Amino acid sequence: MAASPAYGEEKGGSSSLGEPEYGHDPASGGIFASDYKRHDDLKEMLDSNKDSLKLEAMKRIVAMIARGKNASDLFPAVVKNVACKNIEDPNQLIRASALRVLSSIRVPIIVPIMMLAIKEAASDMSPYVRKTAAHAIPKLYSLDSDQKDQLIEVIEKLLADKTTLVAGSVVMAFEEVCPERIDLIHKNYRKLCNLLIDVEEWGQVVIINMLTRYARTQFLSPNQNESLLEESAEKAFYGSEEEDTKDAKAEAASLAKRKPYVMDPDHRLLLRNTKPLLQSRNAAVVMAVAQLYFHLAPKAEVGVIAKALVRLLRSHSEVQYVVLQNVATMSIKRRGMFEPYLKSFYIRSTDPTQIKILKLEVLTNLANETNISTILREFQTYIRSMDKDFVAATIQAIGRCATNIGKVRDTCLNGLVQLLSNRDELVVAESVVVIKKLLQMQPAQHSEIIKHMAKLTDNIQVPMARASILWLIGEYCEHVPKIAPDVLRKMAKSFTNEEDIVKLQVINLAAKLYLTNSKQSKLLTQYVLNLAKYDQNYDIRDRARFIRQLIVPTEKSGALNKYAKKLFLAQKPAPILESSFKDRDHFQLGSLSHLLNAKAVGYQELPDWPDEAPDPSVRNVEVPEWTKCTSREKRKEKVEKPFYSDSEGESGPTESADSGESHHEPESDSEESGSSSSSGTSSSSSEEEDEEEEEEGSGEQSEEKEGEEEEEKRKKRKEKGGLRKAGSPQPLSPMGWAWWPMLSCGPWQLLSPAFGAVRTYELLHRMAGEGLSVEYCFSRRPFPGDPHMVAVQIQISNNTDAEVKSLRVSEPKLLAGMRIQEFPEIESLAPGDTASVVMGIDFCDSTQAANFQLCTHTRHFYVSIQPPVGELMAPVFMSENEFRKEQGKLTGMSEITEKLTLPEKCRSDHAIVQQVTSAANVGRVPCGADNEYRFAAKTVTSGSLVLITLEWREGAAAQLTVNSEKMVIGTMLVKDIIQALAQ
């Protein structure tokens, strides 16, 4: 050890800092000597530049602690030497671990050190360290809330981070520290929506929950017309005055004619980007998306979550419990979305009791006149179960069905009466309670049932059931005038042995009979009241005294006596049997508060929709100045090569910086920015120059001059190309397809693309586009003049009655490194016509969306194109030996392997090849083995190699392996291919 000689040399004398002399006796000297320096000297030693002095100070501090001395004032200096050195370590894992340890020390004295470490880590080149910095923010905030302002600055900086690794962590820090600072989300909203698909599952849940609350404050309700119509219809139906009713009807009529609300494009962007997550294997992610759709989507679109939630019912019982809790709430307001999956909620004998009861709740909520017969037959089998709690819940469910659906009320009542002869006392008791509630709706028609129930008082011992029978006989004693006094006589005999709830009903029965049949029940009533007067329960004693003064007239009884009949025999409304989940929707679905039906600590209420939409321009993000710079030298100074390569887990736009390392030179990027080639390689530079000129002169130019410049730009676009009708193919290049295989991509030649069924995506719905509908597909054809761009075929249809003019792309909002080649402006599109055009997009080997405006002469529509990972590559040719050689280089982190089961319809060579090539634009590699399928491709932008191996084993078992320099692409590709093979 380097410090040992120095330490040994110092034993014979004193050091330059006046260190003590050590004795030669080991027991009397050394580091356990009592004559150690004061703490000020130790601090100087810890602040020294010499490692030997620092080591000596640390030894002495340890010795002090071993002897029980207080060294707490040295803690910051020790932390500074231990943690801070590691925070500057070249290894990103060490830096992150040091910050994690530092932020976990719950000592207020090191808050300044922790704050400096977090700020430094937030600017670290490694996304992993920046992610750790985001995790440390809530820890520091809980330790010292006075640091909030500085932490908000760090959060704002990290929110601008474009890597998926950081997104979830910084949003969690935002939620913990400053959820009220919604202005921090505005400029990052679209980026978060687009990154969402690539974020880890934990981060997806956090971001979705945050965006749900954000959307409720920034957008209008997509169901506002329907809600107003329902409210007006209710006023019209229940209006108290004739004028009010007329006004409500007029208002409902005007609302019915109102034009449907067109959703904000950013609102639609959120729904579109979260919808694919419904296919996630993670139940928490699916639940998060489900609650987002339930709270944010139009009623017509909420149904998409039903299938995903039903799929989760095949998971563990804990997951089923949470899902069913939310489905029970949803099914009350959106019954139609779950009706097609009615059988999925049938109860299995192996289900735990709590799952059975929740499924029963859902079945009851879904019951209507169409399916009630099926549901009642199902309930019949449940009553035979050995689970008594479940049987009781089933009887209650039958009662609810009878209450809600009038046509089956008699059927349900007769079935419940038959249960009164059941051997199980609990079944009989629950049936009595439910029958009592049903009889309140039509008591005159069911006097025989009341008589039958009166006879059960001798056999039923369950207190609630006995109390229900007594209440029923007392309430409708005029229907059983002969039986009621006899029941009171029997209950008077056993009064002292009854439960309190039964005694109270006996007193009520006596009072009602005294008022209606005083001749037969006067003495019995007095006897019961005398017994109750001396009961041990004060409620019963008070009730007896009150009733005696009320029904028995005396000189002191007061004026209430004449109102006794109105008080006791008043007509009571029939009870409404409702779901216990009826009012739970005021809690956000998927939250702990919703699960518990009580406000949990830290719960944030879901905001109400605003009456007027806030300004949407707050989400418009300005393009950074360096991206507009046309100077090659300036751009080289601005662009930094990212520390994290794609193989280490980074995704997103920063991958573009890696793309020029080996397969195309960096100069090509700067050349594209500096000038445009004659073949139309890229128009981005000319557009950037135009934008720069407009910005420079925006303060001086008049509106007339701006109009002239806009007209000039339109003319340039028109010169590049014109309108193409549907059915007429867009010319790819003067050479056609001949040049495609000639392009060299490393040592391998590119093949013709793998064609299959082309999948079409919606870019602009005709409702949102006010009659203009736009669809797009990835044609897999090369984009003319720029092999690093993906060709996107766009079809535009005019569904209006008017001509649409000047169709063009404007204001592309692209992440750093991405480029776009606009399609030529369409001068006009007649009503009913369709135009087909091609545009090129350089996605930088990332699935991040390209956002831009689709403009007409009157409107601007915000749209975005997001590519599947399989469309970011082009097929290449290689031999089997070359495939094996390259596969051997791409192992470890570059290899992803998954086992799968091939469905029966996908067990032939043709089917396997077809499904794989439909999921990805790859070329097949020759293979000597019959049970192996190999495919190869290069990413379009960077030329990174992608190798796919599918090994078909015994039966339906198979193994899929993807080797790729870009780990994120490989991971996503595995998921897409497995999904394609499973179809």
C-alpha angles and dihedrals in degrees: 000000000000094000095053099083092047090048092050094047092053093058094080097053142355128292126237088267092059097258116181124261113254122221121237091238107091090212093054101041142024124079092329093063112128093220095081121149125267119266093259090063091048090053089053090051091050090050092050122110092229117095091206092060092046090051092049091050091050091051091052092048090052089050090052092051091047089057092049097254121150111250099160094120088063092056097096091050092050092047090049091056097041104037103027093054090055091046087065094046116130090232111085092210091056091048092051093045092050091052091047092053092045093051091048093060104099099205117122093211092073095051093108091051091048091049093052091048092052093049091050093047091049087065095044118129091231117081088208091061091046089052090052089050089055090051091051094055097076090045092055092044092054089049096048119007090186088078091067097110093052092044091052089057090054091047091051090052094048093046087063090057111117098206122102091220092068101036100081094043096050092047088053089051089049091052092050099044111028115003089155092063094088090157088075090063098050098081093038097045098097092042091053091049091053095043093049097090092057100042119105115265096256090053092047091059092049094047094046092052091049093047090049091061092041092053092051089060100040106040136052120248110271088214097050095117092049092048093050091047092052091048092049092047090052091051091049091052099042099030111148096208130039094237092051090051092051091049092049092050091049090049092050090050092052091047091051089058094046116113112257115260112259111219121240110258090236089053089051090046090059093050093045095050095046097047095079089057089070085080091059119125090221112093093205091058093049091049091049092053091045093055090046092054092044093053100035113024128088114262091250092059102042091086092076090078095058096078092048093050092048088052089058090059087078090063131087119313092250090057091044090054094054093043094049091049089058095040089053089056094044094047091062094062100023103036094153096062094064100037094091089057097049094127091055088070096053110122124249123209090236094057116111115249095254091053091048092053093048092049088049089053092053093047090052092049091051095049115118137153091277100054102023094101091055092047093048091052088052091050090052091063092046092058089066091060121120090224102096096192089053092048091051090051090050092054089051089050091053088053091052092050090051091050096048099040112048098192093065097041095101092044092052092045093052091048092051091049089056088055089061087079092054116126092229111087093205091055091051092047094051090046090054092053093050094043089052090058093046094048091057088071096058110007096157092060095051107048090128090060090051090052091049091051091049089061090056094068089088093057109030113084101172105113097220092051093048090048091050092052092049092049091050093050092047094047094049100028091135088068092054104032094157099044101044097068091048091052090051090051091054093046092049089059093054096033097114092052097049127102119259094254090054093047091055091054091047088056090049091049091050092050094049093047090048089056096045104029106020094157094065101030107035096098093040090053093051090049093051092047091050091052091048092048090070099036118133092235112082092208090061092045092050092047092051093050092046094049093045091055091045104048104026108071116227135156091261098041093097131208097313093080094080090054095052095104092049090051099047103029100039114137108261124207117248113257119256111228105215136174116264086228095060097104099031094095090083085076116072110261115250093026126122089241090059091049093051095035087227133092109268125207111277095017114150118207116239106249121241119250112269119250090226126028114250119237108291092202090080087079094055108108119206116233108251113257094239091062089059094051113113095193114103093210094050092050092049089054092050100045114079123194107243118244093219114070120207091254090063093062106273120137133173134055096331088074088075090073089062094050096084099051101098114351106047127016124251091237090073091067094051092045090055090053094047102046141357122237124233092249092062098251093163136354095189094097094054090047091049091051090050090050091048092051091049092051093047093052101032093104094052106034120094123228089256092057092048089053091053091051091050090051090049091053090051091053090053090053092048091054090057095060147319146229121316121197123220111275096029108101120233111246109247099196139323088265095049112200096338095094097049100084089041093068109103118221107183112302093332132079122234116244130216110277123272106251126200138134104338112226116219124212129199114244099172126009116222091239093053090040093051092239097332113109124188130189131179140193138183103247094190089224119131115263109241115259099356118068090184093068129082114232113232118193111212125194118196121193126191107213095170131095093240134071116261115217137196100014108188147138118259141177101007110205102206132171117244112293097014119120134193133202108205122221116246114275115266106226096203140349118202122221110282093012127126128210126199119203138163128227130181126226128186102209093181090235090296133118091224113130124253107227123201143141123263104209137195128181089274110022142043119208123195109224137162137202118211118186127218109239091246091064093058093077142063126216120254133194121238137152125248092256092051090049092053092046094051092042089056090058093051103063135122111030090005093062124078120185128187132175119223143171117238115223117235094255091055101056101099130087092244095049094047094049091045094051095045094049091046089057095045138017096242136141125233118247120213112256131188095206118084095214098050131082121191131190134179136195143156125228110253099232107037101018093234113169120248119191124187126194123183115188115193110208133180117328112335096336117117140164125220121203126184121188115193139155087224108064095193092055090048093051094049092044092055090055093048095048093048089050091049092049091049093057 
